[in-house]
Every structure is written in structure tokens, then in C-alpha cells.
Amino acid sequence: MKLKYIAISDIGPFRGRHEFDFSGSEGKTGFAIFSKNGRGKTSLFNAMQWCLFGVVYERGSVRGGKWAEGKARVVVGDYSKDKPLMNQDAYQEDKIPEMGVFIIANDGDKDVQISRSAKSRVGSMPRHDEGLSFQLQVTVGKKSASEKLGQELIEEMFPNELRRFFFIDGESLEEYVDLVKAGQVGGIKDDVEAVLRIPALTRGIFDLEKVMDEVWSEVDSETKTMRKKIKSANEAGDILKDIKNMKEELRGKESSYNKTNSKFERLEEELKGLEESASHIQNLEKLRLKKEGLETTLKRSSDSKKSYASNAWKALLWSKAGVLHDEANSLMGEIQNRDYKISSTEKRLRKMEEELSSWSGVCSHCEQPIDDAEKHKRGIEGKIADTEEALSVLRGGSDMSLNEASSKLGDLAKLSPPNGTRKMIADSNRNWAEDKASLDNVREELEKEEGRGLEGVDSEELYKKFELRGTMRTSLVRMRPSIDELQQEIRRSEIEYKKLGGEEVKSRDPKKAKLKETIGILLNVMKDTLAEYRDDARKEVEKIASESFVNIINAPEALRGIIIDKNFNGSIKGADGKAITMPSSGQEMTMTLCIMDALRRASEVSAPIFFDTPGRSLDDDHKKAQLKYFWSLQKHQFVIFPHTGEYMIEETLQEYGGLIGAAWELTWAADLKECMSCGTGDPLKTGSKMRCIPCGYEWDISSKQTTVRVLEV
Amino acid sequence: MLTDEIKLGSLSVSEAAHELLSSLVFDEARPSDDRPFTSIVESFRFAFALGFSLNKRARPGSVSVSPRQFIVGDYDVILRGSCLEEGLSLGGLCSEYAEGGCKVIQDHLNDGGTVLELVE
């Protein structure tokens, strides 16, 4: 496909319609669109992509060893952050904002027209792309189609999966270099597959694998179903056995129940009309039970009484012994007091006797002669006599010793009852007496009731029958739930048995198993073929890329081409035929461009190449060599979008004029160095306006709308 | 204790008293009966204590009571005076009190009372 004409409307900084005419450049494949930053190079680059593929992606990058596109750009949206494709003034000012690209080209001998537009269907300033109507109209030769079919027509000429080899972004290229270089997982394998249209084949393999999976799943499912059925049949057999056992058990239980029930019914019949007797019997039973209870109570109180009675004699004796105990206690105190008095009196007496026996008439304290000594001696003798008399009186009292008194007190204490004995005896005796009275009453009542009897009725016999009836009723009540439960369990088991049993176990479908095997073989063949195909392509790409590289670098003595190894990693071949270890960035960039070129050429797709910021990261020599090589290719149009700093306009046009078919410069009004009216140079800038002094023409330079200027080549 | 100065003597009661004392011995099978004592000696001790407390004495009979569980010496401390005064043995005095107690019990039972009410 070769471009003849491009028109863009309201895209990026291009307000209104702008045209690029590629016609009249037969035989020349070089095209250049120069501009400073912000004038619309990349917008034009994107406009071409959008026209051809309906989508523009943010700059791509290498992620996880593979090339990954950036996110899709919006046509309209928030201009402060989303970088929408539509011209901002058109979006904000037009009642029905619209942007569009129109391309005229030819593909061999067929004329091609592509028109893509995005137009608001909600009036002014649609908030997002859902508010837009997208239209595509494509004509190739005599074929004409729109929308999806139109897209298919485009991609027949220009496959989307090869887009990145034809739309080259200089900035992304630096990352692509990293992908190509040895060390990355997979290298350019995906790209080689893309140019060989292998993705389609890979998709075929994938689809076939999916088919095989489905067949396998069915075969597997059949096997599982068969296993399940066998398992079910076994389970059904077990359940049937259980059902038989349960039914047998149920029969036994029902038989027992029925027997008991019929006996019960006969007994009920027999006891009908004997309600009075029944009441009598119930009363008897009640009294007997009461009597039993009271007997137990009485036994307990009798035991208790016996226990307390063991101290009754002490309680009785103590009425007198207690008095004696108190007396003995008091006597003991007296004896202690008397003994003390005797002891102290004897001591005093001994002292006085000693004084008398050693009498000398001299004071024993001051050793001075005592006045009236004789009178003093008689005084002492008198005191001794008095003391002896008092001692005699003390000794003449009770003849009981302290030990004897203590022993008596101890003997009396042995007769002392524990505290509260009388009360406890009285209480226990009263309780026993009350229990006894209650029991006597019940016994009397019972005797009366038993004596009452009923005419013609053997109370004992009747009582036994009533008792039997009660027992049977209890038995029946207990048996019923067990029978009901068993019946329910049988019903549940029968349902389960029906669910599991009855179906024949079919063998699995042999055709499906065979089909799976066949697809497996086919898949292996396809995968092997693909591997061979890919390797052949690798060698072909390596050969083409090497030719280009040698051509551009032009140093055959040192650099002999490019190596693309079996891991699809690229390297530069040195003089010794091995990969050089330290290539320059320019050499690496050139290698990458050559590999991309080789991939593109191997794809045999003939389409224009668009290269945004092509001189980035290249030194002057490599930049020149690159342009010279690519603009010399006759098969592809090569459109570069250089910054005016990368490639100087004048120099480039002068040096490569023979290879350039057309060139344009994108400018703003402020960039103009010549009068827009008369073409005179050096206009005068006055504020936001530019003025041509010779003709007086003035123009606004505050506008940032891009103007396209055709350069003379 | 000066037990050597008085005789210990033996224990005995009348037949009627012995019969009464026997009827007061506990019988597990007859909880309704007023039989609060575990043995005849226990009954005897109760009767003696009752007689002593009420100062009721009576001439005992010839039916002897086992002295093994009724140590008359234990009561020397309360009976010594009377024994010495009356020239009685301890066992003799105890027996007299027990006989007196039995009469009190019998009278009380005859009046419809219970044995242990006599403690109250």
C-alpha cells in the first residue's frame, strides 16, 4: 500500500482540516514531517494509526520479557489528564464535535480510500467515548465496506498484528532494543511468529487443543459416569440388603406391637365398666406408695433418735452432777488459795524464828545497838505465837488435797453431755413421733381402703390387671416411634435405591476415544511444523537484518552482521563471527531497526512505515546512515516525524533531496519567520501579534493551532 | 478415787424392769416402736440416770445386768457420799436408782408418752 493523500480534521493541535499530499512523488519513498515539540508530529502519527486500526495506544513497553502495548487512548474526555485525541477547541467550541482522517492510497493496481470519523451523538462536549458515533468507510478497488467488514479490508493490506513494525516510536524503540538484546526471555519470538502470521496457526493449535480438551472431557466424563454407575449399582445392592433387613426387623416389631396391642385392647375391654374399682385400686396404690415413703422416713427418724439417745443418760445425770461439778470447781479454787496462804505463813514464821534464834540486841540492818532490846524480843515472840495459831487454823480446814479435788473435777466432767444434747434429743424424738403418727394414719387409711373391697371383685387381681394395662400402654407408646422411624427409614432407602438402581452400565464411546487420539497426533504434527517454520523464519530474518546492518554500519572488517539465536535474542556479529560483548547504543539501535526491517520485509506486507522521532538516541553518523538506507528502499514509503532538533530541515532536505518525495513543517503562527501575506522575512513581534512591516499584515501568534507548511524539496 | 472404801457390788433389776429395759432396745425392723437404745446396758444407764436425777430409788430384783459395759466406778464421784452414808455398794445403789427409773419410764409409757420425752 502506498499513500497518496492524507487529510485530518480536528485531531490533536490540528484545528479544522489539514492535508498532506503524497502524490507526485513517484519513485521516491522518503517523506518527512518536521516540527518543534507540541506542533502535532505525534498527533499525525497517531491519526494514521487511528484511521487504519480505530485505536491508538499509549507508548508500549517490555513487560515480563514481552512487548506490551500501553492503554488505549480516548477520543474525548478530561483534557487535564486523559490526553484525548480530538482537538480541544473543536471539542469545546463545536456544537457537534467531530474528528476524522481520510486516506487515499493504492495497493498494487487497486485504489484505496479509507475514511474514519468520530462524531458526537449527544451534542456538544460528550463526556466520554460512549457519547460518540464512530464510522469507517473503506473502498479497495471495487470492494467497498464499512465498519467491521471495512476493518477486515484494511487488515488484508495492513495486518494489525504487524502494526508495531510499521508504526515505530523512537522512544519505545529504546525499550524494544532491550527486548531484542540477548538475555530477555523469549526475545523477539512473538514478533517472528507475528510476521509469519504464526499467531493464526497458534490460534489454530489453541483451538484444536480446546477441541481435544472437550473430547477428553467427554471421554473422561463418560468414564466417570460409568464408574459412578458401577458405584451406584453396588450402593443400590447394599441398600437393598439393608431394606430387606429393615423390613424383617419391622415385621418383628409390628408383630410384637400388634400382639401387645390386641392384649391391651382385650384388657381395656375387660376393665371397661370397672372404673369404680379402678378408682379404688388407684387409691390403694396411692396409699401404699405413701406408706412406703413414710416408712422410709420413719426409719430415718428412728435411726436419728437412736443416735441422739446415746447421750440421754448424761443429760439426765448432769442435772445433779452439774451442780457437783460446780461445787468441786469452787472447792478447787479454795484449796489453791488455802495452800498458798499456808505456804506464805510458814515462810513468814520461819523468818521470825530465825530472827529470834540469832538475837544479839544489835540491829541487823544498821548494826547499831537497839534501844529497849528486851521489849523488842518479846514482840517477836508474840508475833510467832500468833502466826503459829493462824497456821493451825489454816491447816485445820478441808483435808482434801489439790490433786484429789482435781481428780474429782475430772471424774465429774466425764459425765457432762455435749452442748445442746437435750434440744437435739427432744427434736429427734418429736420428729420420730410425728413421722410415726403420719404413718399410723396412712396405715389406718390403707387398712380401711383395703377392708372396703368391692363386691364380686378380687381387688388384688384387679389391681394386677390395672398394673398390667399401664405397663402395656407404656410399652405400646414406646414401641410406636421406633416402628414409625423404621418405616420412614425403609421409605427413604427405597427412594435412594430407585435413584441408584435400575440403569444399565454402558461402556464408553470408542469413537470419541479414537478422535481424541487423532487430534493429539495432529496437534503434535502442527507443533513440530510450527517449530520448524519458526526456526526457518529466524534464519531468514537474521539474513535480511544482517544485510541491512552491514549496509548501514558500513564497517565490514569489524561488524559482520546480526545473530538471532535459537532463543530469538539478537546480537551484533563481530569479525570473529561471534557476538560482540560491548556494542555502542547506536549500534544496538541500528541492530534493532534492522531486525524490525527484516521482520517487516519477511512479512511481505507492503505498507508505509511511520517513524516518530527517528533520530532519538542516535549519533549523527548513525542518523544519516539510517535515513540514507531507509529512504533508499523502494518497496516501502518511509515517513519520518523528526523533531527539528533531530534532523535540521534545511540540511536534511539538501542532503537527501533526491530521496525525498515530499516534506512538511508543522508550525504555530508564532513560529513563522515570513509574512503570511507577502512572504517577506523578519516580521515584527508586538505583544501577541506579529506584523509585517512592508505590507502591514498582522496575525495573532497566541493561537496554538497547528498550520501545515509544505516544504520545497 | 477411794473405791477401796466402798464395795463395787453388782447390778441387778427386777424382772419387770428387765423386761422394760429389753423393750427399749432398738430394732431395725420396728422403727415405729419407741426403742431408742442400742443395748440393755444403754437402757439400764438411762434408767439409772433418770432415777438419780429424780432421786427415785426402788428395791431391785434378782435379774442381773452385765457389768462389763457399765463401770460402776465411773459413778463413784456422784454416789460415794450416799454409799458411805448408807453402807451400800456402788452397784447396789446404781441398781436401786435404775429400778426407780424404770418405774418412772413405765408410768410415762403407760401415760402414752415416749421414752425420750423424759429428758425434756
Interface residues (C-beta under 8 A of the other chain):
Chain A: E295 L298 K299 S301 S302 D303 K305 K306 Y308 A309 S310 A312 W313 K314 A315 L316 L317 S319 K320 A321 L324 S407 K408 D411 L412 K414 L415 R422 I425 A426 S428 N429 W432 A433 K436 L439 D440
Chain B: M1 F26 E28 P31 S32 R35 P36 F37 T38 E42 R45 F46 F48 A49 L50 F52 S53 D74 D76 V77 I78 T114 V115 L116 E117 L118 V119 E120
